């Protein structure tokens, strides 16, 4: 192995593009919502998130220590929007189905921009077809995320099970999540394949990666106006977070960003020892 390392050295420079599907979610929020429902505070209460498409681009440097083992440094800038829903329902209907049903539909779209700095190891396990695996830590440096809140309340009045009227009140707000960790650490695992294009050094690497979050962050704004003009999405405000942390067992400090990435790398230049 030492003979191979001493006798072989190659450095590759290239550019890359990263179509990404990612999400920012909180398991603590999900548990708190379930507890609120079990305590009878709501007839229906649900929190769920959806993967959203994003995109990144940058470059990479790959240094081969042996024909099968290399190290990768891949600085990229990435843009993605995370989406979540927090919906609730509470009714005051009596035994004759007379009363009011109060529903709140809340959407939160969080726009994330970050620099991603992975330090990866790569192992080519099939030299014939150029299949390989990559793994290693990754550091995300986040800009302050922007939250777009879209909510509506629906108040429906019933008499003996018959709907009298229904009033829908929309409310839209936005704010910067100025309490959000600037630095997150992930661990990347992935598999890929190298395709040889025309000409020396004209290769394309295609990979499927999963970015596992190792650190968590709070995600709220200190804007008093946002807190005063939101319903369920007030949990993204400092006062809303304080209320949740004071009354429920799971603290809202564990938002984690995870993603699946399809990575395309194009070789520009090869430098041999």
N, C-alpha and C positions, 0 to 999 in steps of 0.2 A: 504493500500500500504506500509506504514511504517513497519507494522507487517511482511509483505512478505519480505521486504528488510532485516530486522533484522534477520529473521528466515531462510534465504536461501542465500547461497554463494557458488559458485563453480568456479574454474579456470581450464581452458583447455589449454594445450600446443600441438602444432602440426606443421606440415610442409605443404607447399603449392606449387603449380605450376600454372603459369599464362600464358597460350597461349593468345596472344594479337594481335589485328589488329589495327594499329595506323597510324596517318598521321601528318606531320608538314605542316601547310598551312598558307597563309597570305591573308586575305580578302582585304587588302590595295593593294597588288600586283595585285590581280584580277581586282580591280576597275581601277587601273592605266593602265593596259593592255587594258581594254575596252575603256578608254578615248583615249589612243594612236590610237586605231583603228578608233574611231569616228572622230578624228581630221584629218584623212586621211594620217597618217604617214605610215600606213601599209594597204595592201589589206586584209590581214588575220593576226590576232594576237590572240593567245589563251593560257591561263594558266590553267592547271588542275592538280589535285593531285589524287593519288590512295592509298587506304589502303594497307598496307604491313604487312606481318606476322612477329611476334616477339615472344619472350619467356622470362619468368621470373621465378624465384624460390626463396624461402625463408622460413620463419616460421611465426607463429602467436601465440598470447596469447589472449584468450577470457575469460573475467570474467563476470559471471552471477550475476546480482543484484537481479533478480527475475527469476522464471522459464521462463518468456517471454521476459525479457529485459537483454541485455548484452552489454559490450563494447569490441571492438576489436583493437588490435595493431598488424600490419602485415608488418614488414620490408622485402622487397624483392629487388633483383637486376634484372634489365631488359635489354634486348637487342632487338633492333628493327631497321629496315631500312625504312626510309620514301622516297617516290618516287614522283617526279613532272615532268611535261613537260611544256616547254615554246616554242611554235612554231610560226614562222612568215613567211610572204610572201609579196613580193613587186615586181610589174612588171612595166616595162617601155614600154609596147607595144603601138604602135601607132594605128591609125584607120585601118591600113592594117594588124594588128596583127604581126607586125615586131618589134623586140626588144628583151629584156631580162627579164626573170623571175628569181628572186633571193629568194631562200627559206632557212630558217635556222631551223633545228630540234635540240632541246636541251633537254636533260634529266639530272636531278639532283637526285642522290641517296645520302641521308644523313643518316649515321649510328649513332644511338643514343644509349648510355649506361647510365643508371641512377639508383640510389637508390630511391625506392618508400617507403614512410612512411605514411601509412593511419592511421587515428584515427577515428574509425567508431562506430556508434551506431547500434545495431541489435534488431529487434523486431520480435518475432515468432507469426504470426497471425493465424496459423493453427497448433495446437499441434498434431492433429491426423496424418496428412501427413507431418508435419515438414516443412511447407513452411514459409519463412521469408523474410524480407526486410532489407537492410543495407543502410546507408547513412552517410556522414561525409567528412571532409576535408582531403586532402592528399598533402604531400610535396614531390616534385621530386628534387633530387640532381643530376644534370647532369655532366658527364665528358665532355670534349671538343669534340663536334661532328666532324666527318670526312666526307667531301663532295667529292663524285666522280662525275665528270662532263663528260658527253659524248655528243658531238655535231657533226653536219655535216652541211655543206652548199652545196646547189645544185644550180648551175648557168646554166640555160637553155637558149639557143639562138634560136630565131624563125625568119623565113622569110615568110611573107604572111601566117602565121598560121602553117607553116611546121617546125618541129624541126630540127635544124641544128646540134647541139651538146649539150651535157649536162655533166657538170663537177662536180663530187662529191668530196668534201674535208673534211675528218674526222679530228676531233681534240678532244683529251681526256686530261683531267687535273684532279688533285685532290689537296685538301688543307684542313687544319684544320680551322673550323669556330671558330676562337679565340675570336670573339665577339658574345657570346651566354650566356644568363643568366644561372648561375649555379643553381639557385633556382627557381622553378616554383611551383605554388599552383593550385591544382585542387579541384573539388568537385565530390565525387563519389556517385552514386546512383545505386542500384542493387537489384535483387531478387534471391532467392536461395532455395535449398531444402537439407535437411539432410537425408542421407541414413545410416541406422544402419547396420554395418558389423558384423562379428562374434566376440564375446568377448566383455567384458565391456570396454567402452572407445574406441572402434574401429569404429569410425564413419567417413563418408566422406561427406563434404559439397561441393555442386556444385552450382556455382553462375554465373549469367550473369550481368556484370557491364558496366556502361558508365562513363568515366572519362572526366568531363567537365572542360576545362582550364579556370582559373580565371585570370591568369597573362599572359603577352605577353613578347616576347624577340626579339631583332634584331638577324639576322643570316647572318654574313658575315665574310670574311677573310681579313686580312690586307696584304696578299701576293700580291706584285706588279706583280710577274710573273703570278699568276692566272688571275689577271685583264687584263694583256696584251695579254693573250692567250685564251680568251673565247669570245663567241659571246653573245647570250641572257643571258647565265648564269653569265655574269659579274655583274648582280644584286646581286650576292652573294659575291661581293668584296666591299671593303670600298669605292673605287673610283666610282664604278657602283652605289652603294647606294646613294652616294653624288649627282651624276648626276640626279638620279630619284627624290630625295628629292628636288632638286633645280628647277626642271621643271614641276613636277606633284604634285597634291594637297594632295595625300595620302602617308604618310611617311612609309618607310619599317621597322618599329619597332614593328610590331604587329604579328609576327609569333607565332602561338599557336599550341601546341601539344595536340591532343585529341586521345582517344583510346576506343575500346571495348575489354573487357577482359572476358574470360571464366576461372573462378577461381575454382581450385580443392584444397580443404583442407583436410588433413588426421590427425585425432586425434592420438597423441602418448601417452598422459598422462592426467588424470583427478585428480584434487585435490579438495576434498570437505572440507567445513568448519568443 
